[in-house]
């Protein structure tokens, strides 16, 4: 792809148009899974990402999901946190809802 002076966001959007055959099929299927509660399991905190940024990104990922059960989302969130101490802190004090989690 020969794209000059175009933002990374625009390049990412255009990327899928360059795919053909099985790569295109895989990309479409993966994209569909990402918009389901099961796809939340792949949302992980990045190595240099702050907890606050991870919470914002995770929250954004949940916004358009239908039939999302709070406990499934909370479990996915906890599994995605990179800090073991933060994960452990949820052991005895697990939020009862996503609203509680985001407080």
CNS distance restraints for C-alpha pairs under 8 A (distance, minus, plus):
assign (resid   1 and name CA) (resid  18 and name CA) 7.84 0.50 0.50
assign (resid   3 and name CA) (resid  11 and name CA) 7.68 0.50 0.50
assign (resid   6 and name CA) (resid  10 and name CA) 6.41 0.50 0.50
assign (resid   6 and name CA) (resid  11 and name CA) 6.79 0.50 0.50
assign (resid   7 and name CA) (resid  11 and name CA) 6.38 0.50 0.50
assign (resid   8 and name CA) (resid  12 and name CA) 6.14 0.50 0.50
assign (resid   9 and name CA) (resid  13 and name CA) 6.37 0.50 0.50
assign (resid  10 and name CA) (resid  14 and name CA) 6.21 0.50 0.50
assign (resid  11 and name CA) (resid  15 and name CA) 5.98 0.50 0.50
assign (resid  12 and name CA) (resid  16 and name CA) 7.63 0.50 0.50
assign (resid  14 and name CA) (resid  18 and name CA) 7.26 0.50 0.50
assign (resid  15 and name CA) (resid  19 and name CA) 7.31 0.50 0.50
assign (resid  16 and name CA) (resid  24 and name CA) 7.07 0.50 0.50
assign (resid  16 and name CA) (resid  27 and name CA) 7.44 0.50 0.50
assign (resid  19 and name CA) (resid  23 and name CA) 5.97 0.50 0.50
assign (resid  19 and name CA) (resid  24 and name CA) 4.95 0.50 0.50
assign (resid  20 and name CA) (resid  24 and name CA) 5.01 0.50 0.50
assign (resid  20 and name CA) (resid  25 and name CA) 7.95 0.50 0.50
assign (resid  21 and name CA) (resid  25 and name CA) 6.44 0.50 0.50
assign (resid  22 and name CA) (resid  26 and name CA) 6.02 0.50 0.50
assign (resid  23 and name CA) (resid  27 and name CA) 6.13 0.50 0.50
assign (resid  24 and name CA) (resid  28 and name CA) 6.25 0.50 0.50
assign (resid  25 and name CA) (resid  29 and name CA) 6.23 0.50 0.50
assign (resid  26 and name CA) (resid  30 and name CA) 6.01 0.50 0.50
assign (resid  27 and name CA) (resid  31 and name CA) 6.04 0.50 0.50
assign (resid  28 and name CA) (resid  32 and name CA) 6.23 0.50 0.50
assign (resid  29 and name CA) (resid  33 and name CA) 6.31 0.50 0.50
assign (resid  30 and name CA) (resid  34 and name CA) 6.29 0.50 0.50
assign (resid  31 and name CA) (resid  35 and name CA) 6.89 0.50 0.50
assign (resid  32 and name CA) (resid  36 and name CA) 7.23 0.50 0.50
assign (resid  33 and name CA) (resid  38 and name CA) 6.87 0.50 0.50
assign (resid  33 and name CA) (resid  39 and name CA) 5.32 0.50 0.50
assign (resid  34 and name CA) (resid  38 and name CA) 7.30 0.50 0.50
assign (resid  34 and name CA) (resid  39 and name CA) 4.07 0.50 0.50
assign (resid  34 and name CA) (resid  40 and name CA) 6.78 0.50 0.50
assign (resid  34 and name CA) (resid  42 and name CA) 7.91 0.50 0.50
assign (resid  35 and name CA) (resid  39 and name CA) 6.11 0.50 0.50
assign (resid  35 and name CA) (resid  40 and name CA) 7.92 0.50 0.50
assign (resid  35 and name CA) (resid  61 and name CA) 7.64 0.50 0.50
assign (resid  35 and name CA) (resid  64 and name CA) 7.71 0.50 0.50
assign (resid  35 and name CA) (resid  65 and name CA) 6.32 0.50 0.50
assign (resid  36 and name CA) (resid  40 and name CA) 7.02 0.50 0.50
assign (resid  36 and name CA) (resid  65 and name CA) 6.18 0.50 0.50
assign (resid  36 and name CA) (resid  66 and name CA) 7.71 0.50 0.50
assign (resid  37 and name CA) (resid  41 and name CA) 7.62 0.50 0.50
assign (resid  37 and name CA) (resid  62 and name CA) 7.98 0.50 0.50
assign (resid  37 and name CA) (resid  65 and name CA) 7.04 0.50 0.50
assign (resid  37 and name CA) (resid  68 and name CA) 6.00 0.50 0.50
assign (resid  37 and name CA) (resid  72 and name CA) 7.41 0.50 0.50
assign (resid  37 and name CA) (resid  73 and name CA) 7.01 0.50 0.50
assign (resid  38 and name CA) (resid  42 and name CA) 7.99 0.50 0.50
assign (resid  39 and name CA) (resid  43 and name CA) 7.34 0.50 0.50
assign (resid  40 and name CA) (resid  58 and name CA) 7.89 0.50 0.50
assign (resid  40 and name CA) (resid  61 and name CA) 7.35 0.50 0.50
assign (resid  40 and name CA) (resid  62 and name CA) 7.74 0.50 0.50
assign (resid  40 and name CA) (resid  73 and name CA) 7.03 0.50 0.50
assign (resid  40 and name CA) (resid  76 and name CA) 6.00 0.50 0.50
assign (resid  40 and name CA) (resid  77 and name CA) 7.72 0.50 0.50
assign (resid  41 and name CA) (resid  76 and name CA) 5.04 0.50 0.50
assign (resid  41 and name CA) (resid  77 and name CA) 7.70 0.50 0.50
assign (resid  41 and name CA) (resid  79 and name CA) 7.51 0.50 0.50
assign (resid  41 and name CA) (resid  80 and name CA) 7.23 0.50 0.50
assign (resid  42 and name CA) (resid  80 and name CA) 7.62 0.50 0.50
assign (resid  43 and name CA) (resid  58 and name CA) 6.78 0.50 0.50
assign (resid  43 and name CA) (resid  76 and name CA) 7.74 0.50 0.50
assign (resid  43 and name CA) (resid  77 and name CA) 7.69 0.50 0.50
assign (resid  43 and name CA) (resid  80 and name CA) 6.14 0.50 0.50
assign (resid  44 and name CA) (resid  54 and name CA) 7.74 0.50 0.50
assign (resid  44 and name CA) (resid  77 and name CA) 7.82 0.50 0.50
assign (resid  44 and name CA) (resid  79 and name CA) 7.65 0.50 0.50
assign (resid  44 and name CA) (resid  80 and name CA) 4.07 0.50 0.50
assign (resid  44 and name CA) (resid  81 and name CA) 6.39 0.50 0.50
assign (resid  44 and name CA) (resid  82 and name CA) 7.53 0.50 0.50
assign (resid  45 and name CA) (resid  49 and name CA) 6.23 0.50 0.50
assign (resid  45 and name CA) (resid  50 and name CA) 7.90 0.50 0.50
assign (resid  45 and name CA) (resid  51 and name CA) 7.41 0.50 0.50
assign (resid  45 and name CA) (resid  54 and name CA) 5.48 0.50 0.50
assign (resid  45 and name CA) (resid  80 and name CA) 5.64 0.50 0.50
assign (resid  45 and name CA) (resid  81 and name CA) 5.42 0.50 0.50
assign (resid  45 and name CA) (resid  82 and name CA) 5.87 0.50 0.50
assign (resid  46 and name CA) (resid  54 and name CA) 7.66 0.50 0.50
assign (resid  46 and name CA) (resid  82 and name CA) 7.60 0.50 0.50
assign (resid  47 and name CA) (resid  82 and name CA) 7.49 0.50 0.50
assign (resid  49 and name CA) (resid  53 and name CA) 6.31 0.50 0.50
assign (resid  49 and name CA) (resid  54 and name CA) 6.52 0.50 0.50
assign (resid  50 and name CA) (resid  54 and name CA) 6.26 0.50 0.50
assign (resid  51 and name CA) (resid  55 and name CA) 6.15 0.50 0.50
assign (resid  51 and name CA) (resid  81 and name CA) 7.74 0.50 0.50
assign (resid  52 and name CA) (resid  56 and name CA) 6.37 0.50 0.50
assign (resid  53 and name CA) (resid  57 and name CA) 6.16 0.50 0.50
assign (resid  54 and name CA) (resid  58 and name CA) 5.94 0.50 0.50
assign (resid  55 and name CA) (resid  59 and name CA) 5.96 0.50 0.50
assign (resid  55 and name CA) (resid 102 and name CA) 7.40 0.50 0.50
assign (resid  56 and name CA) (resid  60 and name CA) 6.17 0.50 0.50
assign (resid  57 and name CA) (resid  61 and name CA) 6.28 0.50 0.50
assign (resid  58 and name CA) (resid  62 and name CA) 6.52 0.50 0.50
assign (resid  58 and name CA) (resid  77 and name CA) 7.19 0.50 0.50
assign (resid  59 and name CA) (resid  63 and name CA) 6.46 0.50 0.50
assign (resid  61 and name CA) (resid  65 and name CA) 7.81 0.50 0.50
assign (resid  62 and name CA) (resid  68 and name CA) 7.81 0.50 0.50
assign (resid  62 and name CA) (resid  73 and name CA) 7.96 0.50 0.50
assign (resid  68 and name CA) (resid  72 and name CA) 7.44 0.50 0.50
assign (resid  68 and name CA) (resid  73 and name CA) 7.07 0.50 0.50
assign (resid  69 and name CA) (resid  73 and name CA) 6.40 0.50 0.50
assign (resid  70 and name CA) (resid  74 and name CA) 6.03 0.50 0.50
assign (resid  70 and name CA) (resid  96 and name CA) 7.64 0.50 0.50
assign (resid  70 and name CA) (resid  97 and name CA) 5.41 0.50 0.50
assign (resid  70 and name CA) (resid  98 and name CA) 5.62 0.50 0.50
assign (resid  71 and name CA) (resid  75 and name CA) 6.09 0.50 0.50
assign (resid  71 and name CA) (resid  96 and name CA) 7.19 0.50 0.50
assign (resid  71 and name CA) (resid  97 and name CA) 6.88 0.50 0.50
assign (resid  71 and name CA) (resid  98 and name CA) 7.92 0.50 0.50
assign (resid  72 and name CA) (resid  76 and name CA) 6.24 0.50 0.50
assign (resid  73 and name CA) (resid  77 and name CA) 6.09 0.50 0.50
assign (resid  73 and name CA) (resid  98 and name CA) 7.43 0.50 0.50
assign (resid  74 and name CA) (resid  78 and name CA) 6.20 0.50 0.50
assign (resid  74 and name CA) (resid  95 and name CA) 7.44 0.50 0.50
assign (resid  74 and name CA) (resid  97 and name CA) 7.57 0.50 0.50
assign (resid  74 and name CA) (resid  98 and name CA) 6.61 0.50 0.50
assign (resid  74 and name CA) (resid 101 and name CA) 7.35 0.50 0.50
assign (resid  75 and name CA) (resid  79 and name CA) 6.17 0.50 0.50
assign (resid  76 and name CA) (resid  80 and name CA) 6.19 0.50 0.50
assign (resid  77 and name CA) (resid  81 and name CA) 6.57 0.50 0.50
assign (resid  78 and name CA) (resid  87 and name CA) 5.80 0.50 0.50
assign (resid  78 and name CA) (resid  90 and name CA) 7.64 0.50 0.50
assign (resid  79 and name CA) (resid  87 and name CA) 7.40 0.50 0.50
assign (resid  81 and name CA) (resid  86 and name CA) 7.26 0.50 0.50
assign (resid  81 and name CA) (resid  87 and name CA) 6.48 0.50 0.50
assign (resid  82 and name CA) (resid  87 and name CA) 7.89 0.50 0.50
assign (resid  83 and name CA) (resid  87 and name CA) 6.40 0.50 0.50
assign (resid  84 and name CA) (resid  88 and name CA) 6.02 0.50 0.50
assign (resid  85 and name CA) (resid  89 and name CA) 6.15 0.50 0.50
assign (resid  86 and name CA) (resid  90 and name CA) 6.96 0.50 0.50
assign (resid  87 and name CA) (resid  91 and name CA) 7.31 0.50 0.50
assign (resid  89 and name CA) (resid  93 and name CA) 6.70 0.50 0.50
assign (resid  90 and name CA) (resid  94 and name CA) 4.71 0.50 0.50
assign (resid  90 and name CA) (resid  95 and name CA) 7.65 0.50 0.50
assign (resid  95 and name CA) (resid 100 and name CA) 5.45 0.50 0.50
assign (resid  95 and name CA) (resid 101 and name CA) 5.44 0.50 0.50
assign (resid  96 and name CA) (resid 100 and name CA) 6.45 0.50 0.50
assign (resid  96 and name CA) (resid 101 and name CA) 7.78 0.50 0.50
assign (resid  97 and name CA) (resid 101 and name CA) 6.41 0.50 0.50
assign (resid  98 and name CA) (resid 102 and name CA) 6.25 0.50 0.50
assign (resid  99 and name CA) (resid 103 and name CA) 6.49 0.50 0.50
